[in-house]
Amino acid sequence: MLLDTNVLIRMTAFPDTLGPVAWDLIEGGPVYASSISHFEITMKRMLGKLDAPDDLVRLFGDQGITPLPFTERHAARVTKFEALSKHDPFDRILVAQAAAEGLEFMTSDRILLGLGYDWIVDARK
């Protein structure tokens, strides 16, 4: 399962905002964090939009989350999600990456959940 950036942040900073089903799936593993999420967190911290510890990436590893590099194959899959053309580019990339890897994708983003894909999982449940 690939975790959306918002899920990664919630599980380390606001764990009660994730639902029991989400926690069961996370604890059942394997769970991945994209290098794109690390980039998004870094950018938001630099812009002052996110107050996160410097060692957040290390905290993900401490929780058993495996890093997933972003590749050319993932980039090519972005074209399959035209419905997200005006949506947050980080989300579009993460959805494409999950699809390319055949992974479920956990998010709390209503737009992504509304796409109707059974492999996009609601983190609030």
CYANA upper distance limits for C-alpha pairs under 8 A (distance plus 0.5 A):
  1 MET  CA     26 ILE  CA      8.22
  1 MET  CA     29 GLY  CA      7.59
  1 MET  CA     30 PRO  CA      6.83
  1 MET  CA     31 VAL  CA      5.37
  1 MET  CA     32 TYR  CA      6.53
  1 MET  CA     98 ALA  CA      8.36
  1 MET  CA    103 LEU  CA      5.69
  1 MET  CA    104 GLU  CA      5.23
  1 MET  CA    105 PHE  CA      6.21
  1 MET  CA    106 MET  CA      7.51
  2 LEU  CA     31 VAL  CA      6.45
  2 LEU  CA     32 TYR  CA      5.22
  2 LEU  CA     33 ALA  CA      6.48
  2 LEU  CA     34 SER  CA      7.78
  2 LEU  CA     98 ALA  CA      6.64
  2 LEU  CA    103 LEU  CA      6.77
  2 LEU  CA    104 GLU  CA      6.67
  2 LEU  CA    105 PHE  CA      5.37
  2 LEU  CA    106 MET  CA      6.87
  3 LEU  CA      7 VAL  CA      6.43
  3 LEU  CA      8 LEU  CA      6.79
  3 LEU  CA     31 VAL  CA      7.61
  3 LEU  CA     32 TYR  CA      6.74
  3 LEU  CA     33 ALA  CA      6.30
  3 LEU  CA     34 SER  CA      8.27
  3 LEU  CA    105 PHE  CA      6.35
  3 LEU  CA    106 MET  CA      5.51
  3 LEU  CA    107 THR  CA      7.18
  4 ASP  CA      8 LEU  CA      6.95
  4 ASP  CA     33 ALA  CA      8.16
  4 ASP  CA     37 SER  CA      7.75
  4 ASP  CA     91 ASP  CA      7.99
  4 ASP  CA     94 LEU  CA      7.50
  4 ASP  CA    105 PHE  CA      7.42
  4 ASP  CA    106 MET  CA      6.37
  4 ASP  CA    107 THR  CA      5.67
  5 THR  CA      9 ILE  CA      6.80
  5 THR  CA     33 ALA  CA      8.38
  5 THR  CA     37 SER  CA      5.65
  5 THR  CA     40 GLU  CA      8.07
  5 THR  CA     41 ILE  CA      8.04
  6 ASN  CA     10 ARG  CA      6.58
  6 ASN  CA    107 THR  CA      7.40
  6 ASN  CA    108 SER  CA      7.78
  7 VAL  CA     11 MET  CA      6.48
  7 VAL  CA     18 LEU  CA      8.22
  7 VAL  CA    106 MET  CA      7.64
  7 VAL  CA    107 THR  CA      6.55
  7 VAL  CA    108 SER  CA      7.70
  7 VAL  CA    123 ALA  CA      7.47
  8 LEU  CA     12 THR  CA      7.02
  8 LEU  CA     33 ALA  CA      8.12
  8 LEU  CA     60 PHE  CA      8.05
  9 ILE  CA     13 ALA  CA      6.33
  9 ILE  CA     14 PHE  CA      7.82
 10 ARG  CA     14 PHE  CA      4.99
 10 ARG  CA     15 PRO  CA      6.02
 10 ARG  CA     17 THR  CA      7.10
 10 ARG  CA     18 LEU  CA      7.56
 11 MET  CA     15 PRO  CA      4.93
 11 MET  CA     16 ASP  CA      8.45
 11 MET  CA     17 THR  CA      8.41
 11 MET  CA     18 LEU  CA      7.52
 12 THR  CA     59 LEU  CA      8.00
 12 THR  CA     60 PHE  CA      8.26
 14 PHE  CA     18 LEU  CA      8.43
 17 THR  CA    124 ARG  CA      7.33
 18 LEU  CA     22 ALA  CA      6.72
 18 LEU  CA     23 TRP  CA      7.33
 18 LEU  CA    123 ALA  CA      6.09
 18 LEU  CA    124 ARG  CA      5.56
 18 LEU  CA    125 LYS  CA      7.56
 19 GLY  CA     23 TRP  CA      6.88
 19 GLY  CA    123 ALA  CA      6.60
 19 GLY  CA    124 ARG  CA      5.08
 19 GLY  CA    125 LYS  CA      4.79
 20 PRO  CA     24 ASP  CA      6.68
 20 PRO  CA    125 LYS  CA      6.74
 21 VAL  CA     25 LEU  CA      6.79
 21 VAL  CA    123 ALA  CA      8.27
 21 VAL  CA    125 LYS  CA      5.95
 22 ALA  CA     26 ILE  CA      6.65
 22 ALA  CA    106 MET  CA      8.36
 22 ALA  CA    122 ASP  CA      7.80
 22 ALA  CA    123 ALA  CA      5.63
 22 ALA  CA    124 ARG  CA      7.43
 22 ALA  CA    125 LYS  CA      6.57
 23 TRP  CA     27 GLU  CA      6.42
 24 ASP  CA     28 GLY  CA      6.46
 25 LEU  CA     29 GLY  CA      6.93
 26 ILE  CA     30 PRO  CA      7.92
 26 ILE  CA     31 VAL  CA      6.80
 30 PRO  CA     65 ILE  CA      8.02
 30 PRO  CA     66 THR  CA      8.25
 31 VAL  CA     64 GLY  CA      7.97
 31 VAL  CA     65 ILE  CA      5.75
 31 VAL  CA     66 THR  CA      6.71
 32 TYR  CA     65 ILE  CA      5.78
 32 TYR  CA     66 THR  CA      5.14
 32 TYR  CA     67 PRO  CA      6.14
 32 TYR  CA     68 LEU  CA      6.53
 33 ALA  CA     37 SER  CA      7.18
 33 ALA  CA     38 HIS  CA      8.37
 33 ALA  CA     60 PHE  CA      8.38
 33 ALA  CA     65 ILE  CA      6.85
 33 ALA  CA     66 THR  CA      6.62
 33 ALA  CA     67 PRO  CA      5.51
 33 ALA  CA     68 LEU  CA      6.25
 34 SER  CA     38 HIS  CA      7.30
 34 SER  CA     67 PRO  CA      6.37
 34 SER  CA     68 LEU  CA      5.10
 34 SER  CA     69 PRO  CA      6.50
 34 SER  CA     70 PHE  CA      7.30
 34 SER  CA     94 LEU  CA      7.83
 35 SER  CA     39 PHE  CA      6.78
 35 SER  CA     67 PRO  CA      7.18
 35 SER  CA     68 LEU  CA      6.50
 35 SER  CA     69 PRO  CA      5.70
 35 SER  CA     70 PHE  CA      6.56
 36 ILE  CA     40 GLU  CA      6.60
 36 ILE  CA     69 PRO  CA      8.35
 36 ILE  CA     70 PHE  CA      7.24
 36 ILE  CA     90 PHE  CA      7.46
 36 ILE  CA     93 ILE  CA      8.23
 36 ILE  CA     94 LEU  CA      7.71
 37 SER  CA     41 ILE  CA      6.57
 37 SER  CA     90 PHE  CA      8.08
 37 SER  CA     94 LEU  CA      8.49
 38 HIS  CA     42 THR  CA      6.67
 38 HIS  CA     57 VAL  CA      7.47
 39 PHE  CA     43 MET  CA      6.63
 40 GLU  CA     44 LYS  CA      6.64
 40 GLU  CA     90 PHE  CA      7.52
 41 ILE  CA     45 ARG  CA      6.57
 41 ILE  CA     50 LEU  CA      7.93
 42 THR  CA     46 MET  CA      6.66
 43 MET  CA     47 LEU  CA      6.70
 44 LYS  CA     48 GLY  CA      6.63
 44 LYS  CA     49 LYS  CA      5.45
 44 LYS  CA     50 LEU  CA      5.80
 45 ARG  CA     49 LYS  CA      6.38
 45 ARG  CA     50 LEU  CA      5.33
 45 ARG  CA     51 ASP  CA      6.72
 45 ARG  CA     52 ALA  CA      7.35
 52 ALA  CA     56 LEU  CA      7.30
 55 ASP  CA     59 LEU  CA      6.88
 56 LEU  CA     60 PHE  CA      6.97
 57 VAL  CA     61 GLY  CA      7.14
 58 ARG  CA     62 ASP  CA      6.72
 59 LEU  CA     63 GLN  CA      6.86
 60 PHE  CA     64 GLY  CA      7.19
 60 PHE  CA     65 ILE  CA      5.93
 60 PHE  CA     66 THR  CA      8.49
 61 GLY  CA     65 ILE  CA      5.58
 61 GLY  CA     66 THR  CA      7.08
 61 GLY  CA     67 PRO  CA      8.42
 70 PHE  CA     74 HIS  CA      6.84
 70 PHE  CA     75 ALA  CA      8.19
 70 PHE  CA     97 GLN  CA      7.83
 71 THR  CA     75 ALA  CA      6.95
 72 GLU  CA     76 ALA  CA      6.71
 73 ARG  CA     77 ARG  CA      7.03
 73 ARG  CA    100 ALA  CA      7.67
 74 HIS  CA     78 VAL  CA      7.43
 74 HIS  CA     93 ILE  CA      8.04
 74 HIS  CA     96 ALA  CA      6.55
 74 HIS  CA     97 GLN  CA      5.31
 74 HIS  CA    100 ALA  CA      6.38
 75 ALA  CA     93 ILE  CA      7.56
 75 ALA  CA     96 ALA  CA      7.84
 75 ALA  CA     97 GLN  CA      8.02
 77 ARG  CA     81 PHE  CA      8.31
 77 ARG  CA     96 ALA  CA      5.75
 77 ARG  CA     97 GLN  CA      7.69
 77 ARG  CA     99 ALA  CA      8.12
 77 ARG  CA    100 ALA  CA      6.94
 78 VAL  CA     82 GLU  CA      8.46
 78 VAL  CA     92 ARG  CA      7.14
 78 VAL  CA     93 ILE  CA      6.55
 78 VAL  CA     95 VAL  CA      8.41
 78 VAL  CA     96 ALA  CA      5.51
 78 VAL  CA     97 GLN  CA      8.39
 80 LYS  CA     96 ALA  CA      8.04
 81 PHE  CA     85 SER  CA      7.73
 81 PHE  CA     92 ARG  CA      7.72
 81 PHE  CA     96 ALA  CA      7.79
 84 LEU  CA     88 ASP  CA      8.21
 84 LEU  CA     92 ARG  CA      6.57
 85 SER  CA     89 PRO  CA      8.38
 85 SER  CA     92 ARG  CA      8.18
 87 HIS  CA     91 ASP  CA      7.85
 87 HIS  CA     92 ARG  CA      7.47
 88 ASP  CA     92 ARG  CA      6.95
 89 PRO  CA     93 ILE  CA      6.65
 90 PHE  CA     94 LEU  CA      6.69
 91 ASP  CA     95 VAL  CA      6.60
 92 ARG  CA     96 ALA  CA      6.73
 93 ILE  CA     97 GLN  CA      6.56
 94 LEU  CA     98 ALA  CA      6.68
 95 VAL  CA     99 ALA  CA      6.69
 95 VAL  CA    105 PHE  CA      7.41
 96 ALA  CA    100 ALA  CA      6.57
 97 GLN  CA    101 GLU  CA      6.73
 98 ALA  CA    102 GLY  CA      6.48
 98 ALA  CA    103 LEU  CA      5.39
 98 ALA  CA    104 GLU  CA      6.90
 98 ALA  CA    105 PHE  CA      6.53
 99 ALA  CA    103 LEU  CA      6.70
 99 ALA  CA    104 GLU  CA      8.25
103 LEU  CA    119 TRP  CA      7.86
104 GLU  CA    119 TRP  CA      5.12
104 GLU  CA    120 ILE  CA      6.30
104 GLU  CA    121 VAL  CA      7.37
105 PHE  CA    119 TRP  CA      6.72
105 PHE  CA    120 ILE  CA      5.24
105 PHE  CA    121 VAL  CA      6.36
106 MET  CA    120 ILE  CA      6.36
106 MET  CA    121 VAL  CA      5.10
106 MET  CA    122 ASP  CA      6.46
106 MET  CA    123 ALA  CA      6.25
107 THR  CA    112 LEU  CA      8.03
107 THR  CA    113 LEU  CA      7.91
107 THR  CA    120 ILE  CA      7.72
107 THR  CA    121 VAL  CA      6.79
107 THR  CA    122 ASP  CA      6.09
107 THR  CA    123 ALA  CA      5.76
108 SER  CA    113 LEU  CA      7.82
108 SER  CA    122 ASP  CA      6.09
108 SER  CA    123 ALA  CA      5.66
108 SER  CA    124 ARG  CA      6.70
109 ASP  CA    113 LEU  CA      6.70
110 ARG  CA    114 GLY  CA      6.39
111 ILE  CA    115 LEU  CA      7.15
112 LEU  CA    120 ILE  CA      7.90
113 LEU  CA    117 TYR  CA      8.07
113 LEU  CA    120 ILE  CA      6.70
113 LEU  CA    121 VAL  CA      7.61
113 LEU  CA    122 ASP  CA      7.20
116 GLY  CA    120 ILE  CA      8.41
